């Protein structure tokens, strides 16, 4: 859940000889590379990463990001799955059931 701690050990960040600390400031450089050969339209995120996302349905990207982030918090995900629902509930009018369905699909679906 906290993968960013694995990039550089804290001891190395704090060591002045590593070059990350200069004049009491932390220097971080990030390089991003986009693979031009990848066909993003047919890219299978479940196969490549083990995860799927939510499709934007028009101005839903912020909510999608929040929901996708919350599914990766084990205690929150467990709390959502334990919310009380009853058989026959309409997912369009039941927030707990709608959340459970979204979390389940993000966790087990093969496509977004």
Kinemage of the C-alpha trace (Angstrom):
@kinemage 1
@onewidth
@group {chain A} dominant
@subgroup {mainchain}
@vectorlist {calphas} color= white
{ca unk a 1} P 0.000 0.000 0.000
{ca unk a 2} L 2.973 2.330 0.464
{ca unk a 3} L 5.145 1.383 -2.510
{ca unk a 4} L 6.786 4.804 -2.750
{ca unk a 5} L 8.890 3.906 0.306
{ca unk a 6} L 10.612 1.244 -1.786
{ca unk a 7} L 12.111 3.581 -4.396
{ca unk a 8} L 15.065 4.754 -2.291
{ca unk a 9} L 15.916 3.599 1.234
{ca unk a 10} L 15.480 6.414 3.786
{ca unk a 11} L 19.060 5.965 4.975
{ca unk a 12} L 20.266 6.787 1.467
{ca unk a 13} L 18.009 9.862 1.264
{ca unk a 14} L 19.402 11.156 4.556
{ca unk a 15} L 23.038 10.459 3.670
{ca unk a 16} L 24.622 13.743 2.463
{ca unk a 17} L 27.040 11.766 0.273
{ca unk a 18} L 24.160 10.448 -1.873
{ca unk a 19} L 23.424 13.920 -3.272
{ca unk a 20} L 19.725 13.974 -2.414
{ca unk a 21} L 20.181 16.536 0.382
{ca unk a 22} L 21.745 19.826 -0.652
{ca unk a 23} L 21.598 22.950 1.543
{ca unk a 24} L 18.909 21.342 3.745
{ca unk a 25} L 16.725 20.710 0.678
{ca unk a 26} L 15.697 17.344 -0.733
{ca unk a 27} L 16.542 17.071 -4.426
{ca unk a 28} L 14.419 14.606 -6.395
{ca unk a 29} L 14.591 14.117 -10.150
{ca unk a 30} L 11.934 12.142 -12.012
{ca unk a 31} L 12.172 10.930 -15.574
{ca unk a 32} L 9.037 9.805 -17.408
{ca unk a 33} L 9.199 7.857 -20.626
{ca unk a 34} L 6.247 7.070 -22.893
{ca unk a 35} L 6.677 3.997 -25.029
{ca unk a 36} L 5.815 5.033 -28.605
{ca unk a 37} L 5.425 1.398 -29.697
{ca unk a 38} L 2.582 0.609 -27.286
{ca unk a 39} L -0.922 0.387 -28.737
{ca unk a 40} L -2.748 2.009 -25.822
{ca unk a 41} L -6.187 1.328 -27.327
{ca unk a 42} L -5.693 -2.424 -27.061
{ca unk a 43} L -3.522 -2.403 -23.939
{ca unk a 44} L -4.740 -4.929 -21.366
{ca unk a 45} L -4.185 -3.264 -17.983
{ca unk a 46} L -5.415 -6.324 -16.050
{ca unk a 47} L -2.896 -8.556 -17.844
{ca unk a 48} L -0.010 -6.099 -17.545
{ca unk a 49} L -0.592 -4.706 -14.038
{ca unk a 50} L -3.246 -6.840 -12.376
{ca unk a 51} L -5.563 -3.826 -12.123
{ca unk a 52} L -8.412 -2.245 -14.070
{ca unk a 53} L -9.757 1.279 -13.791
{ca unk a 54} L -13.051 3.085 -14.156
{ca unk a 55} L -14.025 4.652 -17.469
{ca unk a 56} L -14.663 8.387 -17.474
{ca unk a 57} L -18.342 9.012 -18.122
{ca unk a 58} L -17.975 12.754 -18.516
{ca unk a 59} L -16.486 14.837 -15.700
{ca unk a 60} L -16.168 11.784 -13.425
{ca unk a 61} L -12.374 11.572 -13.403
{ca unk a 62} L -11.959 13.035 -9.903
{ca unk a 63} L -14.538 10.676 -8.403
{ca unk a 64} L -13.023 7.762 -10.343
{ca unk a 65} L -9.566 8.576 -8.983
{ca unk a 66} L -10.896 8.719 -5.434
{ca unk a 67} L -12.804 5.424 -5.729
{ca unk a 68} L -9.836 3.668 -7.350
{ca unk a 69} L -7.556 4.934 -4.579
{ca unk a 70} L -9.963 3.872 -1.824
{ca unk a 71} L -10.132 0.318 -3.195
{ca unk a 72} L -6.412 -0.030 -2.434
{ca unk a 73} L -6.876 0.771 1.265
{ca unk a 74} L -7.469 -2.672 2.820
{ca unk a 75} L -9.371 -1.463 5.889
{ca unk a 76} L -11.593 0.844 3.847
{ca unk a 77} L -12.284 -1.863 1.261
{ca unk a 78} L -13.192 -4.296 4.050
{ca unk a 79} L -15.517 -1.710 5.622
{ca unk a 80} L -17.296 -1.197 2.292
{ca unk a 81} L -17.770 -4.940 1.822
{ca unk a 82} L -19.218 -5.169 5.347
{ca unk a 83} L -21.811 -2.412 4.779
{ca unk a 84} L -25.319 -3.727 5.343
{ca unk a 85} L -27.317 -4.403 2.179
{ca unk a 86} L -30.388 -6.507 1.492
{ca unk a 87} L -31.391 -8.758 -1.392
{ca unk a 88} L -33.243 -6.960 -4.128
{ca unk a 89} L -31.795 -3.512 -3.405
{ca unk a 90} L -31.534 -1.204 -6.389
{ca unk a 91} L -27.854 -0.277 -6.904
{ca unk a 92} L -28.932 3.049 -8.385
{ca unk a 93} L -30.591 4.089 -5.127
{ca unk a 94} L -28.450 2.196 -2.589
{ca unk a 95} L -25.071 3.828 -1.993
{ca unk a 96} L -23.643 0.872 -0.012
{ca unk a 97} L -24.612 -1.597 -2.751
{ca unk a 98} L -23.301 0.677 -5.504
{ca unk a 99} L -19.961 1.044 -3.684
{ca unk a 100} L -19.721 -2.705 -3.141
{ca unk a 101} L -20.385 -3.353 -6.827
{ca unk a 102} L -17.762 -0.815 -7.927
{ca unk a 103} L -15.155 -2.184 -5.518
{ca unk a 104} L -15.902 -5.758 -6.578
{ca unk a 105} L -15.617 -4.905 -10.275
{ca unk a 106} L -12.347 -3.026 -9.735
{ca unk a 107} L -10.960 -5.982 -7.816
{ca unk a 108} L -12.170 -8.898 -9.947
{ca unk a 109} L -13.221 -7.651 -13.397
{ca unk a 110} L -11.029 -8.254 -16.441
{ca unk a 111} L -11.950 -4.929 -18.074
{ca unk a 112} L -12.745 -1.416 -16.904
